[in-house]
Amino acid sequence: MNDKFMDVLQQLFEQHFHSPAGRVVPLQGQLGGSGRNIIRLSNARNTAIGILYSVREENAAFVEFSRHFRKHGLPVPEIYAEDLNHGAYLEEDFGDTSLFEFLSAHRTGESIAPEVVAAYRKVAATLPRFQVEAGRDLNYKFCYPRESFDRQSISWDLNYFKYYFLRLAGIPFNEQALEDDFSRLTKFLLSADRDYFLYRDFQSRNIMLRDGEPFFLDYQGGRKGALQYDIASLLYDAKADLPPELRQQLLNHYLEQLGGFIDLDRDAFLQHFYAYVYIRIMQALGAYGFRGFYERKAHFLQSVPYALKNLRWLLHHADRPIALPTLMGAFHSMLASEKLQGLASDADDLVVRICSFSYHRGLPKDESGNGGGFIFDGRSLPNPGREERFKALTGRDAPVIDYLNQQESVHQFLAAVMSLVDASVSSYQKRGFKHLMVSFGCTGGQHRSVYLAEQLAKRLRGRNGVEVVLHHRELERMASEQLAAEQAAR
């Protein structure tokens, strides 16, 4: 992240609040799919979210749409300040609880707490206000990259799916026959009424909850389009994994609310609905494939098994008003794919990422995108690095292990850590969570933190349904530097 652009955000904060930001915390960085940098700036009295992103047109769309939606009384962030020449703007902070996180924290398998269902009902009821009420007088000239979800937009999504998911997943298909199906599907999608605002990314991670009320983000990709797309995005959001019965209840609730805004032909709406569910799932799979298979960001592939689960349900339960034999054949091949089944079996385990690090080099990043988990500070423990005999060794070497095993404070520290982590692992498994990160820091990241990480990994590797990934950040960095020096000396 360029310091010059970070300075721009801090200037915008100070100009708006008339006092500087005392704390600047990156929230997402490059972990999401958009490539935007998201930063929380705050001081004792004020807080705001700063966005840094290089695509001016997309930034302009978000700023313009936000102001328009607020005029209609919709719960979207106030834009405090902007400097689009530097790809920066400052917006209202809605906190840290997304609808997805609220759902994850209040479910046990298929059983979802009533307060979550209530939140989803509020979200579904608000959607027609974006689509119809605010969509009537929106300036669609700000839409990026297209003013409407038209033939070109659909073609981009279908080709994204074909080249970045089907190809990279090794799913066989007849190119021309698939293109013929894509053409039929596109023609059918475009036959729906498309004179509404299409939010585009109307999913649980883009909806924040504060005091039980929903607030909406990430509509910068919005354009004119069909009503069916956004409710399909919400109900078939892959990792949200909503039960079919709840999806149907929420769809009915949405249609009831929509009927208050337009003269709704329910049968006509439903005739096109599942076609839009399919295109939305294919768009998402294309994104997972691009980020996961192509860019090798493994955490994006964690959503694939859930998308396949949705596809399996659709193939068995949803009516298809047009014949798409090659596309349906590709879907069946995906469900039978050993490669994709491997992703599904991997997703059944809780992945615990354990990291050792040096505080001098900053906190480790959680590549799963879940926010960091536990961070334990080992600097209160006796430091082997201060003794000459241990300086060249690490927390994986027997003399250092023996030394630390003799310290009562180390045993007390580990007992407290094990108790906390054990409880979280049990809870995460029960609630169906898939990722937990546990980090240990010390002064140099060589002795105490390495020892502690190794001890926790040893304990967790014996648990059923747990996959342990161990990462010693500083040891790996030192090994890399040593190898580079040796190669340079040759």
N, C-alpha and C positions, 0 to 999 in steps of 0.2 A: 504494500500500500504506500503510495507516494506521500511523503511528509508534507509536501507543498499543498496537496489537495486536502490532507487532514487539517492543515492550518486554515484552509478556506472554511471548513465546517466549524472550527472553533471561532472564527471571526463571525460567521453567521449567528452562532449561539450567543456570543457576547453582544452583537448588535441588537438582537431581538429581546434578550432578557436583561440587558444592561448590566450584566455581570459575567465574568468568565466561567467556563466549565472547569471544575476542579477534578473531574474524573471522566476519562474517555475509555470506553470498553468495546472492543469489536464483538459483535454478537454472532455473526455468521461467516464473514470472509467469503471464501470461494466454495464453501461446503454445499451451498444450494445449487439449484440448476440454472439460476439466472446469471451468475457471474457478478452480481452487485455486491459491494461492500456495505454492510449494515453496522452502524456504530451507535452506541448509546452515549450521549453526552449529558452530564449532570453536575449540579452543585447542590448546596444545602437546601435550596428552595425550588429549583427547576430541573426538569428532565426533558429530553427530546431525543428523537431518533434521527440520525444523519445518514444520508444515502450518498454513496460515491459510485458513479457509473458513467461510462464513456459514451453511451449511445444517447445523444441529445434528444432525438425524436421520441424515444421511449420515456425519457425523463419529462419532456414537455407534455406528453400524453397523460402521465400520472398527475402532474401538477394541475393541468387543465381539468381533467375529470374529477379530481378531488374537490376543486372549488365548485364545480358544477353540482356534484352530488350533495355537497353541504348546503347549497342553495335550496335543494329539495328536502333538506332536513334528514338526510341519510347519515348513519353513523360511520363516517370515514374520517381519517385524520385531517386536522387543520394543517395547512402548509404555513409554517412560521416564516420561512425565508428561503431564498433560492439564489443560486449562481450557476445557471445552466451552461455558461461559457466554460466553467471548470467542472461540469458534471456533478454538481452538488446541490442538495436541497435538505431542508430541515423540516421535520414533521412531528406531529403529536405522538407521544409515547403511550401506547395502550397496555404496557406491561409485558409479562412473559408467558402468559397462559393462552396458548392457541386452543381452538376447539379440538384439534387432534390430541393435544396433551391432556386436555380435560377428559376426553373420551378414554384415553389410555389409562388414566389414573382411576377411573370409576367404572371399570368393567371386569368381569371374570369370564373369559371366553365369550360365549354368545350372550351372556347376561349383562345388560347395560343399565346403569343406574337411572332412575327416573329424572334426576336433574340434568343428565346428559341428553335424554330424549327431549326434555323441555327446551334445552338450548338449541338442539337441531330443529325443533318446530319453529322457534323464533327465527332462525336463519332461513328456513324454507319460506316462511311467511314474508320475510323482507325482500327476497329475491325479485318478486314481480315489481317492486318499487324501482329497483335498478333498471329492469328490463323494459318496463312499459312507461311508468310515470316519468322517470328521469331520462329515459331513452328518447322520448318524444322530441325534446328540444336540445339534445346534445349536439355539439359541433363535431361531427364525425370526420372533419378534415384533420383533426389531431390524431386520428387512429394510426397506429404503426404496428406492423408494416403494411397493412391493408385496411381500407375503409369498411370492408365487409368480409364475412366468412363466405367467400365466393369459390368458384371453381379452382382458382389458383391457390387459395388457402387450403382447400381440401386436398389438392394434389400434393402440396408440400407435406402435409401430415401423412398421407398415404405412402409417399416415397420415403419419408423419414422412417416409417415403420418397416417398409420393405428392405431398405438398404442397411439400416442400423440395427434392426432387430432380427428379421427373418434371415438375412444373409449372415450376420455375425453369430447367430445362434445355430447356424447350420441346418435350417429348415428348408427342405427341397420344395420347389414350386416351378410351374411352367410360366415363364415371364409373360408371354402374350396372353395366356388364359387369365392370369392374375390381373393384368392391365384391363382386360375386358370386364372383369368383375368390378374393378375400381371405377371404371367408366359408368357401369350400371348403378353402383352405389352412389356415386357423385350426383348423377342425374336425379336419383330418388331423394337424396338429401336436399338438393336445391329446389325440389317441388314443394317443400314446406314453406309456410309464411315466414319471411325473414326480415321483417320490418321492425326489429326490436334491438335493444342493446344486448350484446353477447359479452358477458364478463370475461370469459375465456378460461380463467384459472380459479373457478369458484369451488374451492376445496378446503378441507378442514384445517390445513396448515396456514391458510391465508385469512382465517377468521380468528380474531382475538376475543377473549372473554374477560370482561371486567365487571365485577359485582353481578354476575349472572347474565349480563347483557352482551350481545355480539357487536363487534366492530370489524369493519371490512378493509382489506388491504389488497394490493397486487392485482389491480384491474387495468394496468397500463397496456396490456395486450388486447383490451376490449375493442370491439368493432360491431358493426351492424350484423345481425344474424337471427337464427331461429331460437325460439324459447326453449326447445328441448335440450340444447347442448349443456346449459349451466346446471340444470337440475340433475342431468346425467352425471356431470362432473362431481357433484356433491355426493350423490347416492352410490356411485361406483368408484369413489376415491379408494385406490387399491389398499393401502395399509390401514385405512380406517376399518375395512373389513366389516361393514354393517351387515347384520343378519337380513335375509330376504324379507322376512315379515316386517321389520322396521323400515326397510327401503320402501315397501309398498305403502305403509302407513304415512310416511313422509311425502311420498309422491301424491297420495290422495289429499293430504293437507295443503301441499303446494297448489294443486289444481283448484281446490276450494278457494284459496286466497286469490289465485290468478283470475278466477271468475268474477271477482270484484273489480277488476281493471279492464277486462276485455269481454266481448261476447264469445265465450269459449265453446268451441266444438270439441268436446272431450275425445270423441272417437277419432277425429282427424289428428288431434295432438298425439294420441297413443299410437296411431298408425306409423308415425315417423319416430316415435320415442326411442325404440330399441336400435334403430339404425344410427341414431346419434350416440347411444351408449357405445356401440361398436367403434365408431370413429374416435370417440374420446379415449377409449381403452387403447386403440392402436396408436393414437398420438402419444399417450403416456408410455407405452412400450417402446416406441421409437426413441423417446427421451431417455428411458432407462438403458436402452441398448447403446445409445451414443455415449452417455456418461459412463456406463458400466463396462460394456464390452470394448468400446473404441478408446475412450479416455482412461480406462482401467481404474475408475473410481468405484471400488467394489460396493460401497454402501448403497449406491443407486440400484444395484441388482437385488437388494433385499425386498424391493416392492414387487418383483416379477412374480413370485409364487402367489401373491394375493390377486394380482391381475389375472393370472391363469385360473384361479379359483372363480373369479367373476365370469370369465369366459366359459368355464365348464357349466356354470349355472345357466348362462344365457343359451348355450347350445341345447340344453335340455328343457328350458322353460319358456323362452321368448319366441314369439311369432316373427317370422321373416317374410315380409310381403313381396320380396323380390328374390330371385334365385341367384346365389353367389357361390357356386359349387367349388371353385378353386380356392377362394378365400376361406370357406368353411373347412375345406380339406387341409389348408395350412394351419388353421386353428387346431384341428384334431391332431396334426403332426406335432404341434407345439406341446399339446397335453401329453403326448406319448414320448416326447424327447427325453433321452437319458440325461443330456446336458442340462436341460431345464428342470428335470426332476431332481438333479443334484442340487440345484439352487433351492428347491423346495425342502429337501431334507436338511440342507444347511440352515435354512430359516427356522427349523424346529428347535434348534439349540439356542441357548442364551450365550452370546459371545461376550466374554469378559476380557477386556483389553487392559493389560497391566503394564505400566510404564515407570521407569526410573528416569530422573532428570536432575539437572542443576538449576537452582534458583537464579544463578547468574545469567542463564540463557533463557529465562522466561518460562512460563507454564506450557506444558504440552498441549497440542491441539487434539480435539476429539474428532477423528475423521468420519465417525458415524453420523455426525451432525446433531447428536443428542445433548451436547453442552458440557461435557467434562466429568460428570460423576464425582467420585471422592478424590480429594487431593490431601495427602497426609504429609506433614512436615516432620522429617526425621532429624532435623538439626538439633533437637534437644537431647539426642542420644550421644553417648561417647563416640568420638570421632577417630577411627583408626588412621585416617589420613594425616594426623598430626604426629604419628610415630614413624620414624625413618624406615623401619623394617616392613611397613605396610604400604609405603608410598607408591611402589611400582605394581602393587597388586590391586585386585578389585573385590567387590562383595561376592564374587563367585569362587574365589580362591579359598582353599581350606584354612590357611592361617587366619584370614580375616573372619571367616565363618566361626571358627573356634573362639576367637577373641570376642565377637559379639554375642555368641551363645553363653558366654560367662557373665554377661552383664544383666543384672536383675531388671534394670530399667527397660532393656530391650524386650525382655519377655513380657513385661507389663504392657508396653506399647503394642506389641504384636497381639496380645490377648484382646485388647480393646479394638484393634483394627479387625481382627478375625470375627469378633462378635458383630460388629456393625456390618461388615461385608457379607457374612453368612446370612444375616437377616434380610439384607437387600436382595441377595441372590434368590433366596426362597420366595420373597415377595414378587420379584421380577418374573420368575418362572410361573408363579401362580397366575399373574395378571397378563401373561403372554408377551412381556417385553422381550426384546431381542438383543439389546446392547447395554452393557455397563462398563464404564471406564474407571479404573482405580490407579492413581498415580502417587508415587513416592518421591519426594524431593529432598535433597540435602545440599551441602555447599558446592561440591564438585560433581555430583552425580556419578561417583565412582565406587564408593564403599557402602555407606549405610543404606542409601536408596536402592542400590542394586541388591543388597542382601535382603531387604524387606520385600522387594518385588518378587525375588526368587522364592522366598518362604510362602508368600501368599499364592503364587502360581502352583507350588508343590501341593498346597492344601486343596485348591480348587480343582486340580486336574483329576482328582478321584471322584468328583461328583457327577452323577448322571445328568445328561442334558446340558452340560456346560462345556463350551469350547474356550480354551484359554489361549490368548495371543499375548506373548511377552515381548516387550520392546525396551531395550536399554539405550535411551537416546544418546547419551554422552559417550558411552562405550562404542556405539556404532559410528558416531562422528569421529572419535579418535582413531578407530580402525581404518576409516576411510581416508583420513588425513595421512596416516602412516603409509598406506598403500600408495597414495599419490606421491608422497615424498620418495618412496622406493622406486617408483616408475620414473620419476624425474631424474633420479641419480644414475639410472642405467644409461 
